[in-house]
């Protein structure tokens, strides 16, 4: 996704990504979830990244998305 209008803000397991995605959507931000492990599986290749996903957001929403993501991560770590 280089040279695009989107920036990666988080990468982790599908549970954490799901939580980040849910919080972003509640704030009106629509993230893009990239799951290379699933793409490799569907193409017939093995994957060492099974369950690892990345969250991308539009650069115009980057600051707000980072604030939300950092809050969610802090909450999940305790």
Secondary structure, 3 states (H helix, E strand, C coil): CCCCCEEEEEEEEHHHHHHHHHHHHHCCCCCEEECHHHHHHHCCCCCCCCCEEEEEEEHHHHHHHHHHHHHHHHHHHC
